[in-house]
């Protein structure tokens, strides 16, 4: 697997996040499932597994929509921005970053 | 909160109740984001709990004060308090609360970029949570370790 960023023990991170995700699925905690899935999506992107990353981020995004977590949706849009940038899809990347900015802008933080 | 300060003078002869009054005020300050005054109130409450022999409550409010220190970016102070709480809980045989302190210490060590220590605390906490059947807490430790591994070695 191509590792595109130096630093970070990415495979160890993926193992722990997958362990967490499986446990949260068993517990039915949708917020935590979405969080761990998004983090795992970010790790897979950093490892260069773009297709898998997109799939995971899509799953996380769907869950955030279900539970109405705007902050999670913004974080997903941001992650999609980085992913599409890494894939060389600049227009889509910029659209995702704009979407993230817009959602973050509506949140009280 | 409006009643608590007025009660304080009447509670002088009863340290444990004065401590409870202070902790109510401290918790309100935390909710309002007034972490500096929360730390002071919780420190006094902790001292009074200790003096009146209420070790468990002292440990609890020490860990609450640690949260405020962390919010103020005072990681070293937070670490000292969490470690004291962890030790106290262990001595009392309350392994669940001790593991929660270890879990918090794991997150704190990640903030301090002491990644090895972070993994060690989180991993030990997870083992305890697993043993106690606290699946949610154990999963949180796994997620925390994942976050630490991502950062470990990054410039």
Boltz contact constraints between the chains, C-beta under 6 A:
constraints:
  - contact:
      token1: [A, 7]
      token2: [B, 153]
      max_distance: 6.0
  - contact:
      token1: [A, 7]
      token2: [B, 154]
      max_distance: 6.0
  - contact:
      token1: [A, 8]
      token2: [B, 150]
      max_distance: 6.0
  - contact:
      token1: [A, 8]
      token2: [B, 153]
      max_distance: 6.0
  - contact:
      token1: [A, 8]
      token2: [B, 154]
      max_distance: 6.0
  - contact:
      token1: [A, 9]
      token2: [B, 149]
      max_distance: 6.0
  - contact:
      token1: [A, 9]
      token2: [B, 152]
      max_distance: 6.0
  - contact:
      token1: [A, 12]
      token2: [B, 149]
      max_distance: 6.0
  - contact:
      token1: [A, 13]
      token2: [B, 146]
      max_distance: 6.0
  - contact:
      token1: [A, 13]
      token2: [B, 149]
      max_distance: 6.0
  - contact:
      token1: [A, 13]
      token2: [B, 150]
      max_distance: 6.0
  - contact:
      token1: [A, 16]
      token2: [B, 142]
      max_distance: 6.0
  - contact:
      token1: [A, 16]
      token2: [B, 145]
      max_distance: 6.0
  - contact:
      token1: [A, 16]
      token2: [B, 146]
      max_distance: 6.0
  - contact:
      token1: [A, 17]
      token2: [B, 146]
      max_distance: 6.0
  - contact:
      token1: [A, 19]
      token2: [B, 142]
      max_distance: 6.0
  - contact:
      token1: [A, 20]
      token2: [B, 139]
      max_distance: 6.0
  - contact:
      token1: [A, 20]
      token2: [B, 142]
      max_distance: 6.0
  - contact:
      token1: [A, 20]
      token2: [B, 143]
      max_distance: 6.0
  - contact:
      token1: [A, 23]
      token2: [B, 135]
      max_distance: 6.0
  - contact:
      token1: [A, 23]
      token2: [B, 139]
      max_distance: 6.0
  - contact:
      token1: [A, 24]
      token2: [B, 139]
      max_distance: 6.0
  - contact:
      token1: [A, 27]
      token2: [B, 136]
      max_distance: 6.0
  - contact:
      token1: [A, 36]
      token2: [B, 143]
      max_distance: 6.0
